[in-house]
Amino acid sequence: MVAPLAFIFIAQWMLLITQLCVGWNCTNCMNRSAIENFSCVIYNVSLMNCTWQAGRDAPGDTQYFLYWQNSRDDDETECELYVKDENGRNMGCRFKNVRIETQKSYFLVNGSSKVSQIQFYDEYIQLFKIEKLMSPSNITVNCDETKNDCIIQWQRPQISHSNKDKCFKYEINIKYKDNPEGKTIYTSIQEGGNSHTFQRSNTRKKYLLKMRAAGSACFVSPAWGEWSTPAEFGNEEIIPSSESILLVVAVATLLVTIVAILFCKRGLYYSGGHYLFRDIVLEPGIGKTALAVVECSDWL
């Protein structure tokens, strides 16, 4: 049963290529009419974009078509969602529900024109190598206030074909929050795992942490993926601004002045060009009053 299926599969591809009359050895095909700069990228686990440029000598009416086979066990399929340029020419394709296999996938882009026959372009690609890894998720930082240690924890990037932490390596990047565009104060590459210990050099600072991942083993892309959204941690020392200090001084001065005025208002009379305060004091055993005079001119 396997042999007939294999024969049918081979026959389908041969028929497709023969019917299109394309190929680098096609004597009637226009030179340099095949597509150029073909590339694909997988992102968000199961989405894939492929793009290309028209052949430099391809006629203006050339239209391109993309076929691909995910693995040897799959049938060849044509692109379902083409990306077109301003002239309506197919210049890319978007795929959904892409499954990454260990085998190479086969891509074929052929073209058609009323002017001449068009050369085709084909390529085998290992899909895991073109995957753009997402950033690590659920990043948390817990700091011991009695020590300088901060424990960083995270979850590996989500991919469709592996669930092992050992398949990844991580880059950790830390800066001061008050200087996010400045120099990185700490960086580390960690193989596998999902936690890391960072020792703070300053416990009175807030920090910004970001991470990204790359494949370390297994069938995972070795290219660095996307950076995570910066995570904030640490304690920030509150330093009063100059405006705040001036405001406190002004309020304190005003309060002292008011208290002095109220104190002198207890008994005032004017004598010799000065405001004087008079306090009544009873002398024991005499029953007379004595005057205690305080000059208040310095307060008013």
C-alpha positions in Angstrom: 0.0 0.0 0.0 2.9 2.3 0.8 4.5 1.9 -2.7 1.4 2.9 -4.7 1.0 6.0 -2.5 4.7 7.0 -3.0 4.3 6.5 -6.7 1.2 8.7 -6.8 2.9 11.4 -4.8 6.0 11.5 -7.1 3.7 11.4 -10.2 1.7 14.4 -8.9 4.8 16.5 -8.5 6.3 15.5 -11.8 3.0 16.3 -13.5 2.8 19.6 -11.8 6.2 20.6 -12.9 5.7 19.3 -16.4 2.4 21.0 -16.9 3.9 24.3 -15.8 6.9 23.8 -18.1 9.2 25.5 -15.7 12.7 24.8 -14.5 16.2 26.1 -14.6 16.9 23.9 -17.6 13.8 25.0 -19.4 15.1 26.0 -22.8 12.1 28.2 -23.6 12.1 30.0 -20.2 13.2 33.5 -19.9 16.5 33.8 -17.9 16.3 35.5 -14.5 12.5 35.3 -14.5 12.3 33.2 -11.4 11.6 34.9 -8.0 14.4 36.2 -5.9 15.1 36.8 -2.2 12.7 34.1 -1.0 12.3 34.0 2.8 9.9 32.7 5.4 9.4 33.3 9.1 7.2 31.5 11.7 5.9 33.5 14.6 3.2 33.3 17.3 3.7 29.5 17.4 1.8 28.6 14.3 1.7 31.5 11.8 4.1 31.8 8.9 4.8 34.5 6.3 6.7 34.0 3.1 7.9 36.8 0.8 9.8 37.1 -2.4 10.7 39.6 -5.2 9.9 39.3 -8.8 12.6 38.1 -11.2 14.7 41.0 -12.4 13.9 40.1 -16.1 10.4 38.7 -15.6 7.8 40.2 -17.9 5.5 42.8 -16.4 2.5 40.5 -16.6 4.2 37.6 -14.7 2.1 36.1 -11.9 3.7 33.8 -9.3 2.1 30.9 -7.4 3.5 29.2 -4.2 3.1 25.5 -3.4 4.5 23.8 -0.4 4.6 20.4 1.3 5.0 20.5 5.1 6.4 16.9 5.3 6.7 13.8 3.2 3.5 12.6 4.7 1.5 15.7 3.6 0.0 16.6 0.3 1.3 19.6 -1.6 -0.9 22.6 -1.2 -1.1 26.0 -2.8 -1.1 29.2 -0.8 -4.5 30.2 0.4 -3.8 33.9 1.2 -1.5 35.7 -1.1 0.1 39.1 -0.4 -0.1 41.3 -3.5 1.7 44.4 -4.7 0.1 47.5 -6.2 -0.1 45.8 -9.6 -1.9 42.7 -8.2 1.1 40.5 -8.5 1.6 37.8 -5.8 4.6 38.7 -3.7 4.0 36.7 -0.5 1.9 34.3 1.3 0.4 34.0 4.8 -0.1 30.6 6.5 -2.1 29.5 9.5 -1.9 26.4 11.7 1.7 25.6 10.6 3.0 22.5 12.2 6.8 22.3 12.7 8.3 18.9 11.9 11.8 17.5 12.2 11.8 16.9 8.4 12.5 19.6 5.9 9.5 21.3 4.2 9.5 21.8 0.4 8.6 25.2 -1.2 8.0 25.8 -4.9 7.2 29.1 -6.6 6.4 29.1 -10.3 5.2 31.8 -12.6 3.1 32.3 -15.7 3.2 35.0 -18.4 1.7 35.5 -21.8 5.1 36.8 -23.0 7.3 33.8 -22.2 7.7 30.8 -19.9 8.9 31.5 -16.4 11.5 29.7 -14.4 10.6 28.2 -11.1 12.3 28.5 -7.7 12.3 25.8 -5.1 13.9 25.3 -1.7 13.9 22.8 1.2 13.6 24.5 4.6 13.7 23.2 8.2 10.9 25.1 9.7 12.3 25.2 13.3 15.2 27.3 12.0 13.0 30.1 10.7 10.8 30.3 13.8 10.9 33.7 15.6 10.7 32.7 19.3 8.3 34.6 21.6 9.7 36.1 24.8 9.7 34.2 28.1 6.4 34.7 29.9 5.2 35.2 33.4 8.4 36.9 34.5 8.5 37.6 38.3 11.1 39.0 40.6 11.1 38.5 44.4 13.7 40.3 46.5 14.9 39.5 50.0 14.8 42.8 51.8 17.3 41.6 54.4 19.8 40.5 51.7 20.7 41.7 48.3 19.4 38.6 46.5 16.5 38.8 44.0 15.0 35.6 42.5 14.0 35.9 38.9 11.5 33.3 37.6 9.9 32.8 34.2 8.2 30.3 31.9 9.8 29.1 28.6 8.5 30.5 25.3 5.6 28.6 23.8 6.4 26.6 20.8 4.4 23.8 19.1 7.0 21.0 19.0 8.7 20.9 22.4 7.8 21.4 26.0 11.3 20.9 27.6 13.0 23.7 29.5 16.4 22.3 28.6 15.8 23.2 24.9 16.3 26.9 25.6 18.9 29.4 26.7 18.1 32.8 28.1 19.6 36.3 28.1 18.9 38.5 31.1 19.3 42.2 30.8 19.0 44.6 33.8 19.2 48.4 33.9 18.4 51.2 36.4 14.8 52.4 36.1 15.9 56.1 36.3 18.2 55.5 33.3 16.5 53.1 31.0 18.5 54.2 27.9 21.8 54.0 29.7 24.3 51.3 30.2 23.3 47.8 31.1 24.4 47.1 34.7 23.9 43.4 34.5 23.7 40.7 31.8 23.7 37.0 32.0 23.3 34.0 29.6 21.7 31.0 31.3 21.3 27.5 29.8 18.0 25.9 30.6 16.1 26.2 33.8 13.5 28.8 34.7 15.0 30.8 37.6 18.0 33.0 38.2 19.5 34.8 41.2 20.5 38.5 40.8 22.5 40.2 43.5 21.6 43.9 43.8 24.5 46.3 44.2 22.1 49.0 45.4 19.0 48.2 47.5 17.7 51.8 47.2 17.2 51.6 43.4 14.5 50.4 41.2 15.5 48.2 38.3 14.1 47.2 34.8 14.5 43.6 33.7 14.0 42.2 30.2 14.6 38.7 28.8 14.8 36.8 25.5 15.3 33.2 24.5 17.0 31.1 21.9 17.3 27.4 21.2 20.1 25.6 23.0 19.3 22.1 22.0 16.4 20.0 20.5 14.8 21.3 17.3 14.6 24.9 18.4 15.7 28.0 16.5 19.2 29.1 17.6 18.4 32.7 16.8 17.5 35.1 19.7 13.8 35.8 19.9 11.8 38.8 21.0 12.6 40.8 24.1 10.1 40.7 26.9 8.3 43.8 28.2 10.5 45.3 30.9 9.6 44.2 34.4 10.1 46.6 37.3 11.4 45.6 40.7 13.3 47.0 43.7 12.8 49.9 46.1 13.4 53.4 45.1 14.7 55.9 47.7 12.6 59.1 47.7 14.8 62.2 47.5 13.0 65.5 48.1 13.2 67.8 45.1 14.4 71.4 45.5 10.9 72.7 45.1 9.7 70.6 47.9 12.5 71.7 50.2 11.7 75.4 49.4 8.0 74.9 50.1 8.7 73.3 53.5 11.0 76.2 54.5 8.4 78.8 53.5 5.7 77.1 55.5 7.9 76.7 58.5 8.9 80.4 58.4 5.2 81.4 58.1 4.2 79.3 61.1 7.0 80.7 63.3 6.0 84.3 62.4 2.3 83.6 63.2 3.2 82.1 66.6 5.4 85.1 67.4 2.7 87.6 66.5 0.1 85.7 68.7 2.5 85.7 71.6 3.1 89.4 71.4 -0.6 90.2 71.1 -1.2 89.1 74.7 -0.4 92.7 75.8 1.0 95.4 73.6 1.5 99.1 74.1 3.5 101.6 72.2 6.4 103.4 73.9 9.4 105.2 72.6 8.8 104.1 69.0 8.6 100.4 69.9 5.9 97.9 70.5 6.2 96.5 74.0 4.7 93.5 75.6 3.4 93.8 79.2 2.8 90.8 81.3 1.2 91.1 84.7 2.9 89.3 87.5 1.6 89.1 91.1 4.4 89.4 93.7 3.8 87.0 96.6 2.9 88.7 99.9 2.6 92.2 98.5 -0.4 92.0 96.3 0.9 94.5 93.9 1.7 94.1 90.2 5.0 94.2 88.5 5.5 94.8 84.9 7.6 92.5 82.8 8.3 94.3 79.6 9.5 92.5 76.5 10.4 94.4 73.4 8.4 93.0 70.4 9.7 95.2 67.7 11.7 92.4 66.3 8.7 90.3 65.7 6.3 92.8 64.2 
